[in-house]
Structure formats: structure tokens, C-alpha cells
Amino acid sequence: MKENNIQKLTLKAQELMHSSSDPIHDIRHVERVVTNVQKLSKELRVHTRERQALELSAWWHDVGRTVTQKPSFVWMLFLDDIISAFALLLYTLRYGILFNGVVSIAIRIILCKSLGTGALLTRILLRKKTRTLLNILKDADSLDVLHVERFETMRYLSQTSFKNEWAFRLLIWLNFHTSVLTMKTKVAQKYVEEILEELIDWVQQHEIYLWHVKQFGEEWVEKTIKNLMRLLDEIHLSNIQYKWS
């Protein structure tokens, strides 16, 4: 019965995400995050109950972006996870799913993932063991930031308005010039290396390279590729050190 309840909530999340009007946080993004969660959970040998909670939280973590047809680029960074957690709670009550440990963990993980209030909520709501699950979800979500399919979507959107072009530039700066690529788990770090290699190959494709030069200038493109190469070298070195530690 409990597994049927989890399946019911999973199907509802999929239904809601199919209606997302945010092309960056759509059903394809969520599916990739779920896949990342499954890979990381397997390598970290997460127990079945915790793995189910992680997968459920991955399906629901961006449902908050479906509540409006025009999700704000800024405000949703702070509100998305909180709305998503309460949406999961709402449907849990609506379906009469009470005292379910898996759902309870999933709701708390999503709440604690929120930007701004997440650190405080983590200290209040999560034990040390459950914080590992939160780190896995954060890593699974962060890994998709650099996925080629996501960059293709952002590339298309950047042509539709000045605001989207600015957002595209900002996202690249945040992803390549900050600590966003620092994973919470060592297991996730090796996947960053793989994704970066794929992204570099994509950017250097003739057509893609020329498009970026036309949009942003050759100096900007070369600087971005240089930053990608630097990040790849740093992560590769870190992974070698981890293997031998």
C-alpha cells in the first residue's frame, strides 16, 4: 500500500511538471535530476526507504514553478522549494496518505533545500543521516545545471528577449565563476568532470561556436571556454586526489 501511495504522488508530480511553463525547469529537467539521484544513491548505497524519499523529492522539487505561467527568475530562486514542499504536503493530505515516513522525509528534504532559509531549516528538521540525503538531492540538481540539453534551451531563449539574453549571461557567470560546481558528495564530483567534457565539446562545435561569437563576441566566448577548461583541470586533479586518498 505504501509503495502505491508513493507511485500515486510520483505520477501527480509528473503530471504537474508536464504543465510547467518554465522551459528551464520542466519535466525533462526533473527526469534528469531523478536519474542523477538514482545514480548517486546506488553508488552511496542508500537504503531503500531513504532512496524512495530521495526520488520522490526529486520529482517534486520544482513543482513550485508550475503555480504561475510566468515564474520569476529571481523570486523563484527563494520560493520554489518552499512552494514545492507545501504542494507535496497538500497532495499527501488530499490523497489521505498519513503517517508515511518516506513522504515525510521527502517534504523535509525539499524544504531544507530552499535558498535563504534552507540552512536554518536543516538544523531544525534534519538529523545528520538525513542531511546526507539533502546533499545528494542538491548534487543531483546541480549536475543538471551543466547539461547540454539545458544549455540548448537557454541558447534558444536568449534570442527571444533582452531579459533572457541577460539571464543566459548571468547563468554562465554563476556556473563558471563561482563555487556552484563544488559538489556536496565526492561521488558526484566525477560526474561533473564528464558533464564538463560534454559541454566543452558542444561549445566547440563549429555551428554552436559561431552562434555564440555572433551573440556575445569572440573575446567573451574564448574567455568562457578558457574558464571551462580551467574548471575541468581543477576537477580532474581533485578526482585523482580523491581516488588515491
Secondary structure, 3 states (H helix, E strand, C coil): CHHHHHHHHHHHHHHHHHCCCCCCCCHHHHHHHHHHHHHHHHHCCCCHHHHHHHHHHHHHCCHHHHCCCCCCCCHHHHHHHHHHHHHHHHHHHHCCCCCCHHHHHHHHHHHHCCCCCHHHHHHHHCCHHHHHHHHHHHHHHHHHHCCHHHHHHHHHHCCCCHHHHHHHHHHHHHHHHCHHHCCCCHHHHHHHHHHHHHHHHHHCCHHHHHHHHHHHCHHHHHHHHHHHHHHHHHHHHHHHHHHHC
